[in-house]
Each structure stands twice: as C-alpha cells, then as structure tokens.
Amino acid sequence: MATVVRADARRAARVATASPAELVVSIAAAGGAGDPVARIGISVRDKALATRLAGAMTRAVRAVVSPPLRETAVVRVRSRKSLERLGARVGGAIAVVPLTARNLRRAGELVEALRTAGAAGVQLVWDGREPSRETAEAKVFAILERARATPGQAPVVLARGEEPVEALRILIAHRR
C-alpha cells in the first residue's frame, strides 16, 4: 500500500517510521528562503523498489519541467504601417496586437502578415468591451480559428493585457 502525505513532512516521517513496509510519498513546500520551491520525498525499505521509483520519478519530473525559455523580444504592432517600420525585428519576436475599433477590420490580415514575417507568436489584446462584443467577437474568433487551422505557423492567442501570457510562451516553446 502507498500513502501520499501533502504539506506535512513530519507526519510523513511518522507514518514511514510506524509502517516500515509501506511506501510513503511526501510532497511539501520547502521551508527556507534559499530552499527549492517544493520537495518530494519517498520512504521505502526495499532497495530495488527504491531504485525503480527514483528512476521513474526522475523521468516524470524531467518530462514535466522544461528548461527556462530564453528571453523572447516583444514588439507592439497596431497596424500594417507599424509592421513595416519594425521590419526584421518581428522575426522571432512575440507580436502584441491591441485590437481597436480602427484596426479590427484588418486585424486578420495583420496577424497573417506577422506570422508570415516570422513572429514567434501573436497575442491579440482585447478586453471584451472596446470595441464592443457585437462588433469584435466574430472577427476575433475567425482569426483564432484560422490560426488553429494552421498549426505549422506561429501560435495566436487572445488576452486581456499586453504582457505576453504564459500560454503563448508555452506554445512557442512547444513549437521549437
């Protein structure tokens, strides 16, 4: 039988001492400022099982944790004119496109131009209010659907703010 103890390392140690034949897994936040963010501890008396568990856990953690992404440049692109001004700086960068009543009509063309120019990813910024939902929603979803239908190109996401969202960074890392 296995027991999983969350956030209480002392309790995990007591359970492991009381039941030496039992597998005890302890998952807890680290204590001090210099410590890692979280710790996973295992208590098992069978050496062969301990070796197999250590290997399996190492593989599982490596599969989940990716190396830190290199810092990606972020460019703000409001129109075709600003895209032309940016030129080669768009290549490999995250393009943030604020949606306004003025640029909404050509936003799909702008997104496709950014993807063609080599942007690593595109983040559409729309708060859901301005331009109004009735005006923008169909256009925004058409842009997102077009991007979804072309997975070989840069990812496109929708966000409320201009700071690139983590989901976009993950999609970019996944593409690389």
C-alpha positions in Angstrom: 0.0 0.0 0.0 1.2 3.6 -0.6 0.4 6.7 1.4 0.7 10.2 0.0 1.2 13.0 2.6 0.9 16.5 1.3 2.5 19.6 3.0 3.4 17.8 6.2 6.9 16.3 6.2 6.9 15.5 9.9 3.7 13.4 9.5 5.2 11.6 6.6 8.2 10.7 8.7 6.0 9.4 11.5 4.0 7.3 9.0 7.2 5.9 7.5 8.6 5.0 10.9 5.4 3.4 12.1 4.9 1.3 8.9 8.3 0.4 7.5 6.8 -2.0 4.9 4.6 0.8 3.5 5.6 3.2 0.7 5.3 6.8 1.9 5.4 9.7 -0.6 5.7 13.2 0.9 5.0 16.3 -1.2 5.6 19.6 0.5 6.7 23.2 0.0 10.2 24.0 1.1 10.9 25.8 4.3 13.7 28.4 4.0 14.3 31.3 1.6 17.3 29.5 0.0 15.5 26.2 -0.3 13.8 24.9 -3.5 10.2 25.7 -4.0 8.9 22.2 -3.4 10.3 18.8 -2.2 9.2 15.3 -2.9 10.4 12.6 -0.5 10.0 8.8 -0.7 10.3 6.3 2.1 10.6 2.7 1.1 12.7 -0.1 2.7 13.0 -2.3 -0.5 16.2 -1.2 -2.2 15.2 -2.5 -5.7 11.8 -0.7 -5.5 13.6 2.5 -4.3 15.9 2.4 -7.3 13.0 1.9 -9.7 10.9 4.6 -8.0 13.8 7.1 -8.2 14.3 6.4 -11.9 10.6 6.7 -12.6 10.2 10.0 -10.7 13.3 11.5 -12.3 11.9 10.7 -15.8 8.4 12.0 -14.8 9.8 15.3 -13.4 12.1 15.8 -16.4 9.1 15.3 -18.8 7.1 18.0 -17.0 9.8 20.5 -16.4 11.3 22.2 -19.4 14.4 24.3 -19.4 13.8 28.0 -19.0 12.9 29.8 -22.2 15.4 32.3 -23.5 14.0 35.8 -23.3 12.0 36.5 -26.3 11.7 40.0 -27.7 8.2 41.6 -27.6 7.0 44.0 -30.3 3.8 46.0 -30.3 2.1 46.1 -33.7 -1.0 48.2 -34.1 -1.2 48.4 -37.9 0.4 47.5 -41.2 2.4 50.7 -41.1 3.9 49.8 -37.7 4.7 46.3 -39.0 6.6 47.9 -41.9 8.5 50.2 -39.5 9.5 47.2 -37.4 10.8 45.2 -40.4 13.1 42.4 -39.4 12.7 43.0 -35.7 9.4 41.0 -35.9 11.3 37.8 -36.8 11.5 35.5 -33.7 9.6 38.1 -31.5 6.2 37.9 -29.8 3.9 40.3 -31.5 1.3 42.0 -29.3 -1.6 43.3 -31.4 -4.0 45.6 -29.4 -7.5 45.4 -31.1 -9.2 48.7 -31.6 -12.2 49.8 -33.5 -9.9 51.3 -36.0 -7.7 48.2 -36.7 -10.3 45.5 -36.2 -11.3 45.4 -39.8 -7.7 44.5 -41.0 -6.6 42.5 -37.9 -6.8 39.2 -39.6 -4.5 40.4 -42.4 -2.2 41.9 -39.9 -2.0 38.6 -37.9 -1.2 36.6 -41.1 1.4 39.2 -42.1 3.1 38.8 -38.7 3.0 35.0 -39.0 4.5 35.2 -42.5 7.2 37.7 -41.3 8.4 35.1 -38.8 6.9 36.2 -35.5 7.4 33.5 -32.8 3.8 34.1 -31.7 1.0 36.6 -31.8 -1.1 37.9 -28.9 -4.3 39.7 -29.6 -5.2 42.1 -26.9 -8.9 42.7 -26.4 -10.8 43.5 -23.1 -14.1 42.3 -24.5 -15.7 45.7 -24.2 -13.9 48.1 -26.6 -14.5 47.5 -29.4 -17.9 46.1 -28.4 -18.5 42.4 -28.3 -21.1 42.6 -31.1 -18.5 44.3 -33.3 -15.4 42.3 -32.5 -16.3 38.8 -31.3 -16.9 37.2 -34.7 -13.8 38.7 -36.2 -11.6 37.7 -33.2 -12.9 34.1 -33.3 -12.3 33.9 -37.1 -8.7 35.0 -36.6 -8.2 32.4 -33.8 -9.9 29.6 -35.9 -7.6 30.4 -38.8 -4.6 30.2 -36.6 -5.8 26.9 -35.1 -6.3 25.5 -38.6 -2.6 26.2 -39.5 -0.7 24.6 -36.6 2.6 24.8 -38.5 2.7 28.5 -38.2 3.2 30.8 -35.2 0.5 30.4 -32.4 -2.1 33.1 -31.9 -3.7 33.7 -28.5 -6.2 36.2 -27.1 -5.5 38.0 -23.8 -6.9 41.0 -21.9 -3.5 42.6 -21.3 -0.4 43.4 -23.3 2.0 41.4 -21.2 2.6 38.1 -23.1 0.7 35.4 -21.4 2.4 32.2 -20.2 0.2 30.1 -22.5 1.7 31.8 -25.5 5.2 31.2 -24.2 4.5 27.5 -23.7 3.1 27.2 -27.2 6.2 28.9 -28.7 8.5 26.6 -26.7 6.4 23.6 -27.8 6.9 24.6 -31.5 10.7 24.9 -31.1 
